[in-house]
Amino acid sequence: MSYDQWGPQDLSAPVGTVLPEVPAAQGLVLEDVQSGWVGAVVRIEKSGGMHIVVLEDRRGRTKSFQLGFGFLVDGRPVQLVAPRTSKTVTAQRTASGSVKVAGMRAQVARASRIWVEGKHDAELVEKVWGDDLRVEGIVVEPLHGVDDLAGLVRDFSPGPGRRLGILVDHLVPNSKETRIAAEAMRTPGARNNVLIVGHPYVDVWQAIRPQVLGIGAWPQVPRTVEWKVGILQAFGWPHQGPADIAIGWRRLLGSVRSYADLEPALLGRVEEVIDFLTVPVS
């Protein structure tokens, strides 16, 4: 799409092509051709006799544009028009707080991946960020432990179009996990194509804000007791084996409704990983 004194021209379409009119519907994802801004429709405003569309990107930033030509939907040029049923639209939100994309199909999965330590980590990330990840075409895979993280990264063969974002539990100075992460970052291709981040908690369970569970703080578990067993025991829940742990986790996960129920130490790291995997490689 280009612009000159005669108005917009669609350079990819045959001469005389009439661009389809697309209403600025709630959650519709658009790209402004001139600025490259990508965002979802938040609302329509009227200013000086013109209709203005306000777009919000996935980081919550907004920008206003005049309705008309110069927009792409799924890579195709369109003429953006005001919705016929309402003068103003209000964007719905996903559990992560981003704009919910109406009618958006999941994208074909990228070669890049998010790795997390275990099944519970993957389920929590999916519950809060699942809508965003499907729009971005990013798959979350549980590792079931990070002891051989360097070998796993080496087998993955990271590169510019094949990147890894890895979320590690208990990534604090001088910990075993920190040493494992440092070794993994020394593997070929990791320097610019792998991002390892972590939270300070013993387990991802602790990333749920205790107030959400109706407690002041997470219980202290003696080192002699397996941590998850000790937590369930402190709650007075069944804790005899893997089945009880699974049931306990379902109860904890059920208390999480949105990003507001999680600790900032986890929120920031997951957003950092998503940004790393979705920003185009220069």
N, C-alpha and C positions, 0 to 999 in steps of 0.2 A: 504494500500500500504506500503510495506517495501522495504528496500534496503540492499543488501549484496554484497560480492565480485563478484557475478555472475550477478548483475544488478537488475532492478526493478522486484518486484513480486506483483501481485494483490492477496492479501490474501482472498478477498471476492469472487473471481471467481474460477471456477473449473480449475484444472491443465490443461495447454495447451490453456487456453483462450487467444485469441488475442484481445488486447485492440483496440477500434475504434480510427482511426486517425481523429483528429479534427483540422481544420485550425485555426490559431490564428487571427480570424476575428475582425474587429473593434467593440469595445464595449463588446466583449465576456467576461463574468464574470467567473473567475477561482479561485480555491483555491489551493495553494501550500501545499501539504500534510505535508512536513517536518516542515515548519515554521508556517503553519496555516494562512498565508497571503491571504486575499481575495481582489481581485481587478479586474478592467476591462482592457482589452488590450488597451494600448495607441499607441504603435508602435513596430516594429520589427527592431532590429539592427544586424549588422554582426560584430563580434569581434574575431580575431584570428581563422578565418575559421569556427566559430560557430555562429548559429543564437541565438540571445538573445531577449526575450520578456520582455517588460516593462509593469508592471501592476500598475494601480493607484487605491488606495482605495477611499472610499467616502469622506474622509477628504482631498483629494488632494495629499497625500503622494505617492511616486513612489518607486518601487523596481524592480530589474532586475533578470531574471531567464533564464537558458538555456532551449531551446525547448527540448521536448522529453517526458519522463515519469515523473510521480510524480505530476500530476494535477488532480483535480476533476472538473467536470461540472455537476451542479445540483446533487452533491453527488456521481456521478459515475466516476470511474477512466478512464482516456483517455490518448492517446499519442498525445501530442500537436505538430503540424507541421506548417511550414511556409505557409502562404496563397499562392495559386498558381497565383493569378492575380496581386499581388502587393508585393513589398519587404517591403514597409512601410505603416503603417496605421495611420491615424490621428483620434483621438477620437472626437466625437461630444459631445456637452454639453447640459445638461438640463437647464431649467430656473434658477435652484438653483446653477448652476456652477459645478455640479458633472458630471461624465462621463455618457453619455446616453447609456443605456444597449440595444443593438440591439436585436430585436425579443424576448424580455423578456416578459412573461405573468405576469399579476398581481398575486401576491401571495395570498393564502388563508388568510383572515383577522385574525390577532392575536386577542386574548382576550383583550390585552392592547389597550388603546385608547388615542388620543389627544383630549382634550376638549378646546374649545375656547368660548368666550363670546357670539358671535352672528353670524348671517349668513354672514355678510360682512367679518368678521375675517376668517371664514371657506373658503370663496371664494378666499381670497387673499392667504392663505396658500396653497390651492389647485393649484392655478395658478402658483406659484413659486416652490413649493415642491411636486407637485402631482406625477411626475414621480418617485421620490425617495420613496414616501410613498407607491406607488403601488408595487414597488420592495420589500419593507420591509414588506408589508402586514399590514400597519397601517391605521386605519380609523380615520378621523377627524369629530368630532361631535360638533355642536353649542349648547350652553346651554341656550341661550336667557336670559342671566342674571346670576349673581353669588350670589344673596342674600341668597339662601339656599344651598350654596356650600357644607357645612358640611353634610347636609342631603343627597345630591346627592352622595358624596363620600361614605358615610355610606351604601347607597343602592347598590352602585357598588361592595362593598366588595373587596377592593384591596388585592392582595397577590403576591407572587413571580412570578407566571405565569399570573398575571392579574394586570397590572400596569397602572397608569394614569400619563399623562403629561398634565398640565393645564396651559394655557396661559391667563393671566388676564390683562385687560386694566387698566391703571392708578395705577399701583402697586408701590406706592411711600410711604416713611415713613409717619406714622400717618394718612394715608388715610383710608376710610371705607373699601376699597378693601384689604388693608394690614391686617386689623383686621379680615376680613372674611377668608382670606387665613390662618391666624394663627389658627383660630378655626377649619378649615377643616383639618389641619395637626395634630390635636389632636384626630381625629377619629381612631378607631381600624384599624390596618394594614397600616396606611398612612405613618408612619415614614420612612420605607425603600422602599415603593412601590408607593409613590405618589411624584411627583415633581411639585411644583407650581412656575411658573416664570411669569414675567410681564414686560411690557414696560411702560415708563413714560407718554405716550400720553393719552389725554382725550378719544380719539377714534382711532381705527386702521387706519382710513383715514389718520391721521397725520404721519403714518409710511411710507407713500409715500414721497419721497424726493421732496421738493417744486420745485427744479430746473427742475424736470421731467415735471411739470405742467406749466413751463414757468414763475414762480413767485419767488420772493426772499425769501419769508417766508409765512407760513400759516397765514391767516387773524386772528386777535384777535376778539373774539366774546364776547359781554357783557354777564355777568352771567344771566341777565334777559331774554336772548334769547336762545332757544333750539339750541345746538351747531351745529348740522348738518344743520338746517334751516339757521343759521347765516352764515355758510360757503357758502352754495349755494347762499344766498343773496349777499354775498361779491363778488362772482364770476359773478354775474349778471345772474344766471341760475334760472329757475323756482323753487319755494320753498314752494308751498302752502300746500302740504300734502305728505302722504307716497308714492304716485306714483311718485311725483317729486324727492323725496329723492332716490327712487330706480333708477330712470333714471340718477340722478347725480352720484350715486355710480358706475353705469355701465360706465359712461364716465371716472371717475377716475381710475377704475380698468383697463379700456382699455389702459391707459397710461403706465401701468406696463408691461414690457417685460421680465425682469429677476431680479435676486437678486440685481443687481447694481442700480435698481430704488428704492430700499427700504433703510430705515435708519438702520445703524448698531445695534441700540438698539433693533430692532425687529429681525434682522437676527440672532444675537447671541443667542437670547432666543429660537427661533424655532429650531436651530441646537442643542442646549442643550437638548431640549425635545426629539428630534429624537434620539440623542445619548443615553439618559437615557432609552428609550424604546427598543433599539436594542442591547445594550451591554448585553451579557449573564449574568444572575444572578448567582453569585458564591455561 
